[in-house]
Amino acid sequence: MDASQIHDPAQRLPASGAGIVVIEHRVDDLGTRYLLAPVTHGPTHIMLDAERAALATLCGNRLTAASVHTIHGPAAKSVTVHAVVLDPADGTPIRATTSGPAIHTTRTGRHAGRQLLDAGATTLLSGPS
């Protein structure tokens, strides 16, 4: 592979949340939420929610070779979630892609995770802890 090649993120998934700077706060801390509002990028937040939901559905551990990448559809009204779990023995991928309305991003992410589990990812995820 040449370092000058541009890869389709739907085929070569970056690490989930790669490039996103996250500042977390308690859900009930409205003052901090208010202070962070000007630096919160809505579309990025939506994509990260979908990625986190997919990974949470997998219930993997720190050794899980999984990644999720979300993109916005036209006019940011939809999201498409691309997810993959790799077989640690030989790197064989199990892939899932699902789309849904941006207002249901978490549901769409969970659906991608369930697709991976239904396709056999459970076997790969139940390896050594």
Buried (B, 14 or more C-beta within 10 A) or exposed (E): EEEEEEEEBEEEBEEBBEEEEEEEEEEEEEEEEEEEEEEEEEEBEBBBBBBBBBBEBBEBEEEBBBBBBBBBEEEEEBBBBBBBBBBBEEEEBBBBEBBBEBEBBBEBBBBBBBBBBEEEBBEBBEBEE
